[in-house]
Amino acid sequence: MASGNKMFDLTGKVALVTGGASGLGLGIAKAFVQNGAKVLVGSRTIDKVEGAVKELQALGGDESAGGVALDVTNDASAERAVRKAIDLYGRLDILVNSAGVMLRKPTFELKGEDFNRVYDTHVTGSLRCAQAAGHIFREQHSGCIINLASISTFVDLIEVAAYAAAKNAILGLTRSLANEWAKHGIRTNAIAPGFIPTDLNRKMIENTDRGRRILEHTPMGRFGKAEEIAGGAVFLASPAAGFINGHTLVIDGGYLASGIGDSFAPWATPEK
Ligand code: NAI
């Protein structure tokens, strides 16, 4: 860094980003590379992974990024991804659990197997990857895990019960790991993004009534961008966050702070 301030510097760090071939995971991977880290991107579709790796290498050079086929619903696949980070870079310092799926369905119609699939991807998937990476972190006596929570961790979003249940469980998992693994030098935190249009939710929120209502309840009056979530991830992974453990960083343009969402109502905005 030009200023000599290394607080947010990730030089020498190696990160595995699950679901890193698109959306927030890719945004986080880019920011990590831009701040000096080497990143292994893991996702199910290898073509998507290779495309992401090219984008990252364009930012940081050939050494800065690699890819691995990863299905977080599979134990052996999670272990292989961690092993690949070690084979390629000799260490692993940061795990970002960004693999995720959305399921919108009225809850009366929600089948158990759909619920379990969503839960398995978000929660058990994060646990699998945390365990695989955790063995390395424990040996090194240092490591950082960042889970992706959600606004639905804190407030109800209608017709996404499986997703909301999974994201509530992410909070519990984050706190459990933060509590249990701190003694191994491992910090575990979460980011709860507001609404960022990605492949996960674009159809639900872009140019829809639901999207318009969300914007009315967002004091900043706009959706977020992947790089605005990535800033939080760089912070949590960096030396600047060295004493932050078990925290969930909300990055939502004020959505949660807006309470019942009256911030855009005429009586709440007298200047308009
Ligand atoms: P996205 O759809 O762009 O990214 C999710 C990625 O996970 C995709 O590339 C997908 O192929 C991958 N994936 C799905 N199942 C997988 C599996 N079994 N194994 C490996 N990879 C798998 O969506 P986005 O928005 O980037 O989501 C990333 C995380 O952020 C998710 O956990 C999501 O719930 C969370 N999030 C996103 C918000 C948003 O507004 N976009 C808001 C709050 C949370």
Boltz pocket constraint, residues with backbone or C-beta under 6 A from the ligand:
constraints:
  - pocket:
      binder: B
      contacts: [[A, 18], [A, 19], [A, 20], [A, 21], [A, 22], [A, 23], [A, 24], [A, 25], [A, 42], [A, 43], [A, 44], [A, 70], [A, 71], [A, 72], [A, 73], [A, 97], [A, 98], [A, 99], [A, 100], [A, 101], [A, 121], [A, 122], [A, 125], [A, 148], [A, 149], [A, 150], [A, 151], [A, 191], [A, 192], [A, 193], [A, 194], [A, 195], [A, 196], [A, 197], [A, 198], [A, 199], [A, 200], [A, 201]]
      max_distance: 6.0
